[in-house]
C-alpha cells in the first residue's frame, strides 16, 4: 500500500511541476508578445527620428550653402 501512495505522491508532484511549467511558459509567451510590440513601436519611432534628422541636415546644408554665397560675394 505504501508503494501505491508513493506513486500517487510522485504523480501529484509531477503534475504540479508540469502545471507550473505551463504557467511559466504562458507568462513568458505573453511577455515576449508585449516585448515584440514594444520593439516594433521603437523601430517606428527610430525611423521617424531618422527621417527628421535627414530633413534637419538638408535644411542646415542649404543654410550653410547660402552663407557661403554671402561670404563669397
Backbone as ProteinMPNN parsed JSONL, in Angstrom:
{"seq_chain_A": "XXXXXXXXXXXXXXXXXXXXXXXXXXXXXXXXXXXXXXXXXXXXXXXXXXXXXXXXXXXXXXXXXXXXXXXXX", "coords_chain_A": {"N_chain_A": [[0.818, -1.197, 0.0], [1.998, 1.161, 0.698], [3.768, 1.642, -1.403], [2.03, 2.239, -3.475], [0.958, 4.625, -2.545], [3.251, 6.233, -2.61], [3.684, 6.288, -5.354], [1.412, 7.66, -6.162], [1.883, 10.099, -4.861], [4.221, 10.851, -6.192], [3.234, 11.125, -8.772], [1.408, 13.201, -8.381], [3.186, 15.197, -7.641], [4.653, 15.434, -10.008], [2.601, 16.267, -11.712], [2.025, 18.764, -10.582], [4.457, 20.115, -11.024], [4.479, 20.139, -13.819], [2.208, 21.706, -14.318], [3.091, 24.151, -13.213], [5.21, 24.677, -14.957], [3.817, 25.019, -17.358], [2.401, 27.343, -16.707], [4.516, 29.153, -16.401], [5.609, 29.132, -18.987], [3.434, 30.126, -20.453], [3.238, 32.699, -19.35], [5.744, 33.723, -20.124], [5.502, 33.668, -22.906], [3.479, 35.553, -23.27], [4.758, 37.818, -22.264], [6.82, 37.973, -24.126], [5.373, 38.566, -26.467], [4.437, 41.114, -25.768], [6.887, 42.456, -25.583], [7.752, 42.235, -28.226], [5.862, 43.839, -29.521], [6.561, 46.279, -28.383], [9.179, 46.596, -29.343], [8.612, 46.865, -32.059], [7.205, 49.301, -32.038], [9.243, 50.994, -31.111], [11.051, 50.759, -33.223], [9.608, 52.008, -35.245], [9.507, 54.609, -34.184], [12.234, 55.207, -34.228], [12.751, 55.177, -36.993], [11.172, 57.354, -37.75], [12.514, 59.42, -36.395], [14.986, 59.301, -37.674], [14.244, 60.112, -40.211], [13.433, 62.736, -39.641], [15.86, 63.777, -38.76], [17.311, 63.656, -41.117], [15.934, 65.533, -42.649], [16.461, 67.867, -41.159], [19.236, 67.984, -41.433], [19.453, 68.405, -44.199], [18.231, 70.923, -44.424], [20.001, 72.473, -42.881], [22.328, 72.196, -44.405], [21.516, 73.599, -46.706], [21.224, 76.169, -45.633], [23.882, 76.669, -44.863], [25.048, 76.645, -47.318], [23.893, 78.931, -48.441], [25.013, 80.838, -46.73], [27.677, 80.565, -47.479], [27.528, 81.595, -50.062], [26.982, 84.251, -49.476], [29.31, 85.052, -48.143], [31.141, 84.72, -50.132], [30.607, 86.736, -51.894]], "CA_chain_A": [[0.0, 0.0, 0.0], [2.905, 2.304, 0.778], [4.307, 1.87, -2.745], [0.971, 2.893, -4.244], [0.875, 6.008, -2.061], [4.433, 6.917, -3.136], [3.429, 6.5, -6.78], [0.4, 8.723, -6.258], [2.563, 11.334, -4.486], [5.131, 11.193, -7.287], [2.404, 11.578, -9.882], [0.88, 14.521, -7.999], [4.323, 16.104, -7.712], [4.919, 15.649, -11.429], [1.501, 17.071, -12.236], [2.221, 20.122, -10.076], [5.6, 20.689, -11.738], [4.055, 20.391, -15.201], [1.306, 22.857, -14.281], [3.912, 25.353, -13.014], [5.951, 24.897, -16.206], [2.855, 25.571, -18.318], [2.134, 28.726, -16.303], [5.708, 29.948, -16.714], [5.695, 29.251, -20.45], [2.355, 31.031, -20.857], [3.631, 34.053, -18.955], [6.864, 34.13, -20.964], [4.982, 33.946, -24.254], [2.769, 36.823, -23.193], [5.793, 38.85, -22.121], [7.511, 38.061, -25.413], [4.489, 39.3, -27.379], [4.479, 42.52, -25.351], [8.197, 42.998, -25.962], [7.786, 42.351, -29.688], [5.091, 45.041, -29.855], [7.371, 47.438, -27.957], [10.279, 46.708, -30.31], [8.037, 47.389, -33.299], [6.932, 50.718, -31.788], [10.518, 51.709, -31.041], [11.602, 50.802, -34.579], [8.875, 53.059, -35.96], [9.987, 55.888, -33.653], [13.595, 55.397, -34.734], [12.645, 55.54, -38.407], [10.657, 58.726, -37.792], [13.592, 60.311, -35.973], [15.999, 59.323, -38.739], [13.699, 60.969, -41.273], [13.501, 64.119, -39.165], [17.279, 64.15, -38.756], [17.709, 63.872, -42.51], [15.346, 66.818, -43.043], [17.212, 68.926, -40.493], [20.549, 68.022, -42.073], [19.277, 69.026, -45.517], [17.962, 72.352, -44.203], [21.247, 73.104, -42.428], [23.225, 72.259, -45.561], [21.041, 74.692, -47.554], [21.571, 77.415, -44.956], [25.319, 76.845, -44.964], [25.311, 76.975, -48.724], [23.513, 80.343, -48.599], [26.041, 81.615, -46.033], [28.871, 80.526, -48.33], [27.282, 82.529, -51.163], [27.107, 85.598, -48.922], [30.716, 85.354, -47.829], [31.904, 84.714, -51.394], [30.304, 87.947, -52.644]], "C_chain_A": [[0.862, 1.261, 0.0], [3.482, 2.652, -0.597], [3.284, 2.581, -3.619], [0.865, 4.366, -3.854], [2.057, 6.824, -2.581], [4.258, 7.221, -4.62], [2.439, 7.639, -6.989], [1.032, 10.067, -5.925], [3.512, 11.799, -5.599], [4.359, 11.743, -8.477], [1.839, 12.972, -9.6], [1.985, 15.572, -8.079], [4.647, 16.447, -9.17], [3.854, 16.537, -12.053], [1.656, 18.536, -11.815], [3.369, 20.815, -10.819], [5.241, 21.015, -13.192], [3.139, 21.605, -15.26], [2.078, 24.165, -14.094], [4.687, 25.692, -14.288], [5.043, 25.515, -17.266], [2.558, 27.027, -17.983], [3.312, 29.643, -16.647], [5.82, 30.177, -18.215], [4.636, 30.219, -20.97], [2.714, 32.476, -20.541], [4.772, 34.573, -19.834], [6.418, 34.449, -22.394], [4.262, 35.289, -24.295], [3.757, 37.981, -23.096], [6.537, 39.057, -23.437], [6.676, 38.838, -26.428], [4.488, 40.786, -27.055], [5.791, 43.173, -25.777], [8.314, 43.166, -27.472], [7.01, 43.587, -30.152], [5.883, 46.293, -29.523], [8.528, 47.671, -28.925], [9.767, 47.32, -31.612], [7.769, 48.894, -33.169], [8.222, 51.527, -31.785], [11.191, 51.8, -32.409], [10.918, 51.887, -35.407], [9.336, 54.443, -35.497], [11.374, 56.207, -34.189], [13.578, 55.822, -36.19], [12.139, 56.969, -38.571], [11.759, 59.716, -37.439], [14.692, 60.406, -37.028], [15.535, 60.212, -39.893], [13.779, 62.433, -40.893], [14.945, 64.615, -39.175], [17.758, 64.455, -40.176], [17.167, 65.209, -43.013], [16.116, 67.979, -42.436], [18.584, 69.083, -41.144], [20.468, 68.725, -43.426], [19.054, 70.526, -45.373], [19.227, 73.087, -43.771], [22.233, 73.227, -43.582], [22.823, 73.394, -46.507], [21.411, 76.041, -46.945], [23.064, 77.689, -45.042], [25.726, 77.224, -46.387], [24.984, 78.447, -48.984], [24.531, 81.257, -47.901], [27.331, 81.652, -46.857], [28.732, 81.499, -49.494], [27.448, 83.971, -50.684], [28.558, 85.986, -48.664], [31.57, 85.387, -49.083], [31.68, 86.013, -52.16], [31.171, 89.088, -52.251]], "O_chain_A": [[0.516, 2.277, -0.603], [3.664, 3.827, -0.915], [3.647, 3.441, -4.422], [0.704, 5.239, -4.707], [1.886, 7.985, -2.955], [4.642, 8.294, -5.086], [2.609, 8.473, -7.878], [0.77, 11.064, -6.598], [3.592, 12.989, -5.904], [4.782, 12.709, -9.111], [1.801, 13.822, -10.49], [1.753, 16.695, -8.526], [4.884, 17.606, -9.51], [4.162, 17.444, -12.826], [1.438, 19.441, -12.621], [3.249, 21.98, -11.197], [5.652, 22.046, -13.723], [3.276, 22.442, -16.152], [1.765, 25.169, -14.734], [4.805, 26.862, -14.653], [5.452, 26.425, -17.986], [2.472, 27.861, -18.884], [3.123, 30.762, -17.124], [6.095, 31.291, -18.659], [4.922, 31.044, -21.838], [2.517, 33.369, -21.365], [4.762, 35.735, -20.24], [6.912, 35.395, -23.008], [4.419, 36.062, -25.24], [3.603, 38.999, -23.771], [6.845, 40.188, -23.812], [7.205, 39.67, -27.164], [4.534, 41.624, -27.956], [5.803, 44.301, -26.269], [8.91, 44.133, -27.944], [7.443, 44.295, -31.061], [5.88, 47.258, -30.287], [8.823, 48.811, -29.283], [10.416, 48.189, -32.194], [8.071, 49.664, -34.08], [8.294, 52.605, -32.376], [11.83, 52.805, -32.721], [11.568, 52.596, -36.175], [9.533, 55.342, -36.315], [11.655, 57.346, -34.56], [14.311, 56.73, -36.581], [12.62, 57.707, -39.431], [11.918, 60.736, -38.109], [15.26, 61.476, -37.244], [16.32, 60.961, -40.473], [14.146, 63.276, -41.711], [15.209, 65.753, -39.561], [18.516, 65.399, -40.397], [17.863, 65.934, -43.723], [16.394, 68.967, -43.117], [19.037, 70.204, -41.375], [21.323, 69.548, -43.754], [19.63, 71.313, -46.125], [19.496, 74.194, -44.238], [22.9, 74.252, -43.721], [23.689, 74.078, -47.051], [21.857, 76.947, -47.649], [23.469, 78.829, -45.272], [26.636, 78.025, -46.603], [25.734, 79.131, -49.68], [24.869, 82.322, -48.419], [27.998, 82.685, -46.912], [29.702, 82.155, -49.875], [27.989, 84.811, -51.403], [28.971, 87.113, -48.937], [32.623, 86.023, -49.093], [32.501, 86.361, -53.008], [31.036, 90.183, -52.797]]}, "name": "protein", "num_of_chains": 1, "seq": "XXXXXXXXXXXXXXXXXXXXXXXXXXXXXXXXXXXXXXXXXXXXXXXXXXXXXXXXXXXXXXXXXXXXXXXXX"}
